[in-house]
Amino acid sequence: MWIRVSDTVEIIAGDDRGARGKVLRVDRQAGKMVVEQINRVYKHVRRSQRNPQGGRLSIEMPISISNALLVCEKCGAATRLGVRYLEDGSKERFCKKCGAGNGQIAPARARHARKQA
């Protein structure tokens, strides 16, 4: 699960298939995420001081992370993510289609650094 908050994803399954949106929250324990303007439902609310009118609120509900693909910033395509170690030993996400890096995951570690010849 290499998807993070503020990534742009494309939905590949469900009612919103083909739609793109920005990730608002990620729940790693449940394997779900909330995407902006995706999987909207109506929540009926009783009148209260916070909601004096009451009625129906339209909110986004979580979807499974497996139902979305990351949209690469460089090539603009929805793609799977790979993970690789860089020369200095840091770990980064990369686009499987074009090979572009999509952000660092872990800091540099000496045991993963490539030895200079």
C-alpha positions in Angstrom: 0.0 0.0 0.0 2.1 2.8 -1.3 -0.7 5.3 -1.8 -0.4 8.5 0.3 -2.5 11.4 1.2 -2.7 14.1 -1.6 -1.9 11.5 -4.4 -4.1 11.5 -7.4 -5.7 8.1 -8.1 -8.0 6.6 -10.7 -10.8 4.3 -9.7 -10.7 1.0 -11.5 -13.7 -0.8 -10.0 -17.2 0.1 -8.7 -19.8 2.8 -9.6 -17.2 5.5 -10.0 -14.9 3.5 -12.4 -12.7 5.8 -14.5 -13.0 8.8 -12.2 -9.9 10.5 -10.8 -9.6 12.2 -7.5 -7.3 13.3 -4.7 -6.8 11.1 -1.7 -8.0 12.8 1.5 -7.4 10.0 4.1 -5.7 6.6 4.2 -6.6 3.9 6.8 -3.8 1.3 6.5 -5.3 -1.0 9.1 -8.5 -1.5 7.1 -6.9 -1.1 3.7 -9.2 1.7 2.7 -9.0 5.4 1.7 -11.2 8.3 1.2 -11.0 10.0 -2.2 -12.4 13.5 -3.0 -15.7 13.4 -4.8 -15.7 9.6 -5.1 -18.2 7.1 -3.4 -20.5 9.8 -2.2 -23.5 8.8 -0.1 -26.3 10.6 1.7 -26.2 10.7 5.4 -29.5 11.7 7.0 -29.0 14.1 10.0 -31.5 15.1 12.6 -31.9 18.8 13.5 -29.5 20.0 16.1 -27.5 23.1 17.1 -24.8 22.1 14.8 -27.2 21.4 11.9 -30.2 23.6 12.6 -31.8 22.6 9.2 -31.2 18.9 9.4 -31.7 16.9 6.2 -29.3 15.0 4.0 -25.5 15.5 3.9 -23.5 14.2 1.0 -20.3 12.7 2.2 -17.5 10.6 0.8 -17.2 7.0 2.2 -14.0 4.9 2.2 -13.1 2.6 -0.7 -10.7 -0.2 -0.9 -7.1 0.7 -1.9 -7.1 -2.2 -4.3 -9.8 -0.5 -6.3 -7.6 2.4 -7.3 -4.4 3.0 -9.2 -2.0 5.9 -8.8 -1.9 8.5 -11.6 1.8 9.2 -12.5 2.6 12.9 -12.5 5.1 12.5 -15.4 3.2 10.3 -17.9 -0.3 11.0 -16.7 -1.4 7.3 -16.9 -2.9 5.2 -14.1 -0.2 2.8 -13.2 0.9 0.3 -10.6 3.7 1.3 -8.3 7.0 -0.4 -7.8 9.6 0.1 -5.1 13.3 0.4 -5.6 16.5 1.4 -3.7 18.5 4.4 -5.0 22.3 4.7 -5.0 22.4 6.2 -1.5 20.3 3.4 0.0 17.0 5.3 0.2 13.8 3.7 -0.9 11.4 5.3 -3.5 8.1 4.6 -5.3 8.3 4.5 -9.1 5.9 4.3 -12.0 5.9 0.8 -13.6 5.0 2.3 -17.1 7.6 5.1 -17.5 10.0 4.5 -14.6 9.7 8.0 -13.1 10.2 8.3 -9.3 7.1 9.2 -7.3 8.5 10.2 -3.9 10.8 8.8 -1.3 9.4 6.2 1.1 12.3 5.5 3.5 15.5 7.5 4.3 19.0 6.3 3.2 20.5 3.3 4.9 24.1 2.2 4.6 23.3 -1.5 4.1 21.1 -0.8 1.0 23.6 1.6 -0.6 25.4 0.5 -3.7 29.1 0.1 -3.2 31.3 2.5 -5.3 33.9 0.6 -7.4 
